[in-house]
Amino acid sequence: MNRNQVLPQVQLSADPSALKRVDLCAPQTYQGAGFLSISDLPRLAEEASVVQSGDGFDWEIRTHFEDSPGSEPRQILDMGLKGRLHLVCQRCLQDCAVDLAETRRFVLLASESEADDYPMEDEEQEPLVADQHFNLLETIEDEILLSLPLIPKHPDGFCEPHASTFGAEGGEDVSEKPENPFNILKNMKKN
């Protein structure tokens, strides 16, 4: 018997405050989509160098039950994220638009011990502990933060390295060669 046909499907609200308390333990499935601006995601806002209009993330969530051999069907949560955030380019120290498009799959489990025992070799789906007051907004923000590049930078050839990074301050002549430190040793050896 297919459990998806029996259970009601609930439409998730696109309102960020409604995503803070979703009952993932209820015998129902969820579906929803919306847009979250950077201001809706406070930890992500701390990472942003600037916030421009249109910055934020489209999200899409769908849950369903999947048969699991030897046990009850497990609830699966599929999440899709797509959006833009501005970070500081580590090459030129200017603003850099970072576009992200991620999909994630989670298996919803009843307890922390079940999540700890979940096989780590299953790379297609990660364990997530379901709760009656599950904070879906926080989970979306976590996944965006985990998807950010460790070293944000423009594509090759798009930016010039910042001049002060390499010691070329204001009026200095860059063509002057610094004295070779080994010449000092060479002169000491002659004496």
C-alpha positions as CSV (number, residue, x, y, z in Angstrom):
1,M,0.0,0.0,0.0
2,N,1.4,3.4,-1.0
3,R,1.3,5.7,2.1
4,N,1.5,8.8,-0.1
5,Q,-2.0,8.2,-1.4
6,V,-3.5,8.0,2.0
7,L,-1.8,10.9,3.7
8,P,-3.0,14.5,3.2
9,Q,-0.5,16.9,1.6
10,V,-0.1,20.3,3.4
11,Q,1.0,23.4,1.5
12,L,3.9,25.2,3.3
13,S,3.5,28.9,3.7
14,A,6.1,31.1,2.0
15,D,6.1,33.4,5.1
16,P,9.5,33.0,6.9
17,S,7.9,33.0,10.4
18,A,5.6,30.1,9.4
19,L,8.7,28.0,8.5
20,K,10.0,28.3,12.1
21,R,7.5,25.7,13.4
22,V,6.6,22.9,11.1
23,D,5.2,19.6,12.5
24,L,7.3,17.0,10.7
25,C,6.0,14.3,13.0
26,A,2.4,14.6,11.8
27,P,1.0,11.9,9.5
28,Q,1.1,14.1,6.4
29,T,3.4,15.3,3.6
30,Y,4.5,18.8,2.8
31,Q,5.1,20.8,-0.3
32,G,6.0,24.4,-0.7
33,A,8.2,27.1,-2.3
34,G,9.1,30.7,-1.8
35,F,11.7,33.3,-1.7
36,L,13.9,34.3,1.3
37,S,15.7,37.7,1.3
38,I,19.0,38.0,3.0
39,S,17.3,39.9,5.9
40,D,15.2,36.8,6.6
41,L,18.5,34.8,7.2
42,P,20.4,36.7,10.0
43,R,23.5,34.4,10.1
44,L,23.8,34.6,6.3
45,A,23.4,38.4,6.5
46,E,26.5,38.5,8.7
47,E,28.5,36.9,5.8
48,A,27.3,39.2,3.1
49,S,29.6,42.1,2.1
50,V,26.6,44.1,0.6
51,V,23.0,43.3,0.1
52,Q,21.6,44.3,-3.3
53,S,18.0,44.1,-4.4
54,G,17.2,40.7,-5.7
55,D,19.8,39.0,-3.4
56,G,18.3,36.0,-1.6
57,F,17.3,32.5,-2.2
58,D,14.4,30.7,-3.8
59,W,13.5,27.5,-1.9
60,E,11.4,24.5,-2.7
61,I,10.5,21.7,-0.2
62,R,8.7,18.5,-0.8
63,T,8.3,15.5,1.6
64,H,7.2,12.0,0.8
65,F,7.3,8.5,2.3
66,E,9.6,5.9,0.9
67,D,9.5,2.2,1.6
68,S,12.5,1.0,3.7
69,P,13.3,-2.7,3.6
70,G,12.6,-4.4,7.0
71,S,11.0,-1.3,8.6
72,E,8.3,1.3,8.4
73,P,8.4,3.7,5.4
74,R,10.7,6.6,6.1
75,Q,9.8,10.2,5.4
76,I,12.1,11.9,2.9
77,L,12.6,15.7,2.6
78,D,13.8,17.0,-0.7
79,M,15.1,20.6,-0.7
80,G,16.1,22.8,-3.6
81,L,17.9,26.1,-3.2
82,K,18.8,28.7,-5.8
83,G,20.0,32.3,-5.3
84,R,22.6,34.9,-5.0
85,L,24.7,36.5,-2.2
86,H,27.5,39.0,-2.3
87,L,30.8,38.2,-0.5
88,V,34.3,39.7,-0.5
89,C,36.5,38.4,-3.3
90,Q,39.7,37.1,-1.7
91,R,41.8,38.1,-4.7
92,C,40.8,41.7,-5.3
93,L,39.0,42.5,-2.0
94,Q,35.9,43.8,-3.9
95,D,32.3,42.6,-3.8
96,C,31.8,39.3,-5.6
97,A,28.4,37.9,-6.5
98,V,28.1,34.2,-5.6
99,D,25.4,32.2,-7.3
100,L,24.3,29.0,-5.6
101,A,22.1,26.2,-6.8
102,E,21.8,23.2,-4.4
103,T,19.6,20.2,-3.9
104,R,19.6,18.2,-0.8
105,R,17.8,15.0,0.4
106,F,17.2,14.2,4.0
107,V,15.7,11.2,5.7
108,L,13.6,12.2,8.7
109,L,14.3,10.2,11.8
110,A,12.5,10.1,15.2
111,S,15.5,10.6,17.5
112,E,19.1,11.7,17.8
113,S,20.2,8.0,18.5
114,E,18.6,6.9,15.2
115,A,20.4,9.8,13.4
116,D,23.7,8.7,15.0
117,D,23.2,5.1,13.9
118,Y,22.3,6.1,10.4
119,P,24.9,4.7,7.9
120,M,27.4,7.4,6.9
121,E,28.1,5.7,3.6
122,D,24.6,6.8,2.3
123,E,25.8,10.0,0.6
124,E,22.5,10.6,-1.2
125,Q,20.5,11.4,1.9
126,E,21.5,12.9,5.3
127,P,19.8,12.1,8.6
128,L,17.6,14.8,10.1
129,V,15.7,14.5,13.4
130,A,12.0,15.3,12.9
131,D,10.2,17.4,15.5
132,Q,6.8,18.7,16.1
133,H,8.2,22.2,16.2
134,F,10.9,21.8,13.5
135,N,12.6,25.0,12.4
136,L,12.7,24.6,8.6
137,L,13.9,28.2,8.1
138,E,17.0,27.4,10.2
139,T,17.7,24.3,8.2
140,I,17.4,26.2,4.9
141,E,19.9,28.8,6.3
142,D,22.3,26.0,7.5
143,E,22.3,24.5,4.0
144,I,23.1,27.8,2.3
145,L,25.9,28.5,4.8
146,L,27.4,25.0,4.2
147,S,27.2,25.6,0.4
148,L,29.2,28.9,0.5
149,P,32.7,28.7,-1.0
150,L,35.6,28.6,1.5
151,I,37.5,31.2,-0.5
152,P,35.1,33.4,-2.5
153,K,36.6,34.9,-5.6
154,H,35.7,36.2,-9.0
155,P,36.2,33.9,-12.0
156,D,39.8,33.9,-13.4
157,G,40.6,37.0,-15.4
158,F,37.7,39.1,-13.9
159,C,39.6,40.9,-11.2
160,E,43.0,42.5,-10.7
161,P,44.9,41.7,-7.4
162,H,44.7,44.7,-5.1
163,A,47.9,46.7,-5.4
164,S,48.4,47.2,-1.6
165,T,48.5,43.5,-1.2
166,F,51.8,43.3,-2.8
167,G,53.4,46.4,-1.3
168,A,52.9,48.8,-4.1
169,E,51.7,51.8,-2.1
170,G,50.9,55.2,-3.5
171,G,53.9,56.9,-5.2
172,E,56.4,54.0,-5.0
173,D,58.1,53.0,-8.2
174,V,57.3,49.3,-8.7
175,S,60.1,48.8,-11.3
176,E,62.8,49.2,-8.6
177,K,64.3,45.8,-7.8
178,P,64.7,45.1,-4.1
179,E,68.3,44.3,-3.0
180,N,69.1,40.6,-3.1
181,P,69.6,39.4,0.5
182,F,72.2,36.9,-0.7
183,N,74.4,39.7,-1.9
184,I,75.0,40.7,1.8
185,L,76.1,37.1,2.5
186,K,78.4,37.2,-0.5
187,N,80.0,40.4,0.7
188,M,80.5,39.0,4.2
189,K,82.3,36.0,2.7
190,K,84.7,38.2,0.8
191,N,85.7,40.0,4.0
